[in-house]
Amino acid sequence: MGVVGTLDVDSDPAASLSGRNERFAAFVRNRTDTLMKTAYLLTRNGPDAEELVQDNLVWLYPRWAQVEAAEHQLAYVRKAMVNRFLAGKRKMSASEVHFDESFDGFAEVLPPGRDETAEVDARDQMWRELGVLSERQRAAIVLRFFHDLPDAEVAEALDCRVGTVRSLISRALNTLRTSGNFADDAVGSYYLRNVT
């Protein structure tokens, strides 16, 4: 009935585990869509995106206390996922283009007057353009434009300096400008938001 150090000897480990499971499940329910969109932009196809998210959550589950202790849990989980992607767990050749017709997890209902053919063409163009980037460049572009993260948070997620992030983004945008539809940062941001 006492406390030894900081360990409460009367605490129920099963209750603690149950609470952790509930908090983990709540996080997964609330954040899976965001994580899937990020993974989809990184991997460029649905099955690999699903696998990346699942592998990341399975890897983080035993470390969930660290995630909960983090100031920004989503940023912690996203950083872990980007690191897993960059470490080559889901590496694909930059020249590969995956057309995943069966994955419709992010399909939108098009408002009247929108041209479905143009949407498909734009989505196809985006996948091709993102495919010419290195994994680190693609990760920087996705974090900066899709998630609107400032350079400092992108640097933290990629484990590099802010200057490196700016260089990655600058080189990626230059590559994208010369290969297609990205005219500038604002267009890139709009493009990623409205095509995905």
C-alpha positions as CSV (number, residue, x, y, z in Angstrom):
1,M,0.0,0.0,0.0
2,G,2.9,2.3,-0.4
3,V,5.1,4.0,-3.0
4,V,8.5,2.7,-3.7
5,G,10.5,5.4,-5.4
6,T,8.2,6.6,-8.1
7,L,6.5,3.2,-8.6
8,D,3.1,2.8,-7.0
9,V,3.1,-0.8,-5.9
10,D,-0.7,-0.8,-5.8
11,S,-1.1,0.2,-9.4
12,D,-2.7,-2.3,-11.7
13,P,-0.5,-3.0,-14.7
14,A,-3.5,-4.4,-16.7
15,A,-5.4,-1.1,-16.2
16,S,-2.4,0.9,-17.3
17,L,-2.0,-1.3,-20.4
18,S,-5.7,-1.0,-21.1
19,G,-5.6,2.8,-20.9
20,R,-2.5,2.9,-23.2
21,N,-4.4,0.7,-25.7
22,E,-7.4,3.0,-25.7
23,R,-5.2,6.1,-26.2
24,F,-3.3,4.3,-29.0
25,A,-6.6,3.2,-30.6
26,A,-8.0,6.8,-30.4
27,F,-4.8,8.2,-32.0
28,V,-5.1,5.7,-34.8
29,R,-8.8,6.4,-35.4
30,N,-8.2,10.2,-35.4
31,R,-4.9,10.4,-37.4
32,T,-4.9,7.5,-39.8
33,D,-6.3,9.6,-42.7
34,T,-3.6,12.2,-42.3
35,L,-0.9,9.6,-42.0
36,M,-2.3,7.7,-45.1
37,K,-2.3,10.9,-47.2
38,T,1.3,11.6,-46.2
39,A,2.4,8.0,-46.9
40,Y,0.5,8.0,-50.2
41,L,2.3,11.1,-51.4
42,L,5.6,9.6,-50.3
43,T,5.2,6.1,-51.7
44,R,2.9,7.0,-54.6
45,N,0.6,4.1,-54.3
46,G,-2.1,2.8,-52.0
47,P,-0.8,-0.6,-50.9
48,D,2.7,0.7,-50.1
49,A,1.2,3.6,-48.2
50,E,-1.0,1.3,-46.1
51,E,2.0,-0.9,-45.4
52,L,4.2,2.1,-44.4
53,V,1.5,3.4,-42.0
54,Q,0.9,0.0,-40.5
55,D,4.6,-0.8,-40.1
56,N,5.2,2.6,-38.5
57,L,2.3,2.1,-36.0
58,V,3.3,-1.4,-35.2
59,W,6.9,-0.2,-34.6
60,L,5.7,2.7,-32.4
61,Y,3.2,0.7,-30.3
62,P,5.7,-0.6,-27.8
63,R,7.2,2.9,-27.6
64,W,3.8,4.6,-27.2
65,A,4.8,6.1,-23.8
66,Q,7.5,8.1,-25.8
67,V,4.9,9.2,-28.3
68,E,2.6,10.4,-25.5
69,A,5.4,12.2,-23.8
70,A,6.2,14.2,-27.0
71,E,5.0,17.7,-27.2
72,H,3.4,17.1,-30.6
73,Q,2.4,13.5,-31.0
74,L,1.4,13.7,-34.7
75,A,4.8,15.3,-35.5
76,Y,6.6,12.5,-33.6
77,V,4.6,9.8,-35.5
78,R,5.0,11.5,-38.8
79,K,8.8,11.9,-38.3
80,A,9.1,8.2,-37.5
81,M,7.1,7.4,-40.7
82,V,9.2,9.7,-42.9
83,N,12.4,8.2,-41.3
84,R,11.2,4.6,-42.1
85,F,10.4,5.7,-45.6
86,L,13.8,7.3,-46.1
87,A,15.6,4.4,-44.6
88,G,14.5,2.4,-47.5
89,K,11.7,0.3,-46.0
90,R,9.5,1.2,-48.9
91,K,12.1,2.3,-51.4
92,M,11.0,2.4,-55.0
93,S,13.0,3.5,-58.0
94,A,12.4,7.1,-58.9
95,S,11.8,6.1,-62.5
96,E,8.9,3.7,-61.5
97,V,5.4,5.0,-62.1
98,H,2.6,3.2,-60.2
99,F,-0.9,3.5,-61.4
100,D,-3.0,2.3,-58.6
101,E,-6.5,2.4,-60.1
102,S,-8.0,0.3,-57.3
103,F,-7.0,2.6,-54.4
104,D,-9.8,5.2,-53.9
105,G,-9.3,6.0,-50.3
106,F,-8.9,9.7,-51.0
107,A,-11.5,10.0,-53.8
108,E,-13.5,13.2,-53.7
109,V,-17.0,13.7,-55.0
110,L,-16.5,16.2,-57.7
111,P,-18.7,19.3,-57.7
112,P,-20.8,20.0,-60.7
113,G,-18.8,21.5,-63.5
114,R,-15.5,19.9,-62.6
115,D,-13.9,17.8,-65.4
116,E,-13.1,14.3,-64.2
117,T,-10.7,13.7,-67.1
118,A,-8.7,16.8,-66.2
119,E,-8.6,15.6,-62.6
120,V,-7.2,12.2,-63.6
121,D,-4.7,13.9,-65.9
122,A,-3.5,16.3,-63.2
123,R,-3.2,13.5,-60.6
124,D,-1.2,11.4,-63.1
125,Q,1.0,14.4,-63.9
126,M,1.7,14.9,-60.2
127,W,2.6,11.3,-59.6
128,R,5.0,11.4,-62.5
129,E,6.6,14.6,-61.3
130,L,7.0,13.5,-57.7
131,G,8.5,10.3,-59.0
132,V,11.5,12.2,-60.5
133,L,12.5,13.5,-57.1
134,S,14.7,11.7,-54.7
135,E,13.0,10.3,-51.5
136,R,14.4,13.1,-49.4
137,Q,13.3,15.8,-51.8
138,R,9.8,14.2,-52.1
139,A,9.6,14.0,-48.3
140,A,10.6,17.7,-48.0
141,I,8.0,18.7,-50.6
142,V,5.2,16.7,-49.0
143,L,5.9,18.0,-45.5
144,R,6.4,21.6,-46.6
145,F,3.5,21.9,-49.1
146,F,1.0,19.2,-48.1
147,H,1.3,19.7,-44.4
148,D,2.3,23.4,-44.5
149,L,5.1,22.8,-42.0
150,P,7.6,25.6,-41.6
151,D,11.2,24.8,-42.6
152,A,12.3,24.2,-39.0
153,E,9.7,21.5,-38.5
154,V,10.5,19.9,-41.8
155,A,14.2,19.9,-40.7
156,E,13.2,18.3,-37.5
157,A,11.2,15.6,-39.3
158,L,14.1,14.9,-41.7
159,D,16.8,15.1,-39.1
160,C,18.7,17.8,-40.9
161,R,19.4,21.5,-40.8
162,V,17.0,24.2,-42.0
163,G,19.5,25.1,-44.7
164,T,19.4,21.5,-46.0
165,V,15.6,21.6,-46.1
166,R,15.7,24.9,-48.1
167,S,18.2,23.3,-50.4
168,L,16.2,20.1,-50.8
169,I,13.0,22.1,-51.5
170,S,14.8,24.5,-53.9
171,R,16.3,21.7,-55.9
172,A,13.0,19.8,-55.9
173,L,11.0,22.8,-57.1
174,N,13.6,23.5,-59.8
175,T,13.4,19.9,-61.0
176,L,9.6,20.1,-60.9
177,R,9.6,23.5,-62.7
178,T,11.7,22.1,-65.5
179,S,9.6,19.0,-65.8
180,G,6.1,20.3,-65.7
181,N,3.4,22.2,-64.0
182,F,5.0,23.6,-60.8
183,A,5.5,27.3,-61.5
184,D,6.4,28.5,-58.0
185,D,5.9,27.7,-54.3
186,A,2.3,28.9,-54.2
187,V,1.4,26.9,-57.3
188,G,3.1,23.8,-55.8
189,S,1.2,24.1,-52.6
190,Y,-2.1,24.6,-54.5
191,Y,-1.3,21.7,-56.8
192,L,-0.5,19.2,-54.0
193,R,-3.6,20.2,-52.1
194,N,-6.1,20.1,-55.0
195,V,-4.8,17.1,-56.9
196,T,-4.4,14.7,-54.0
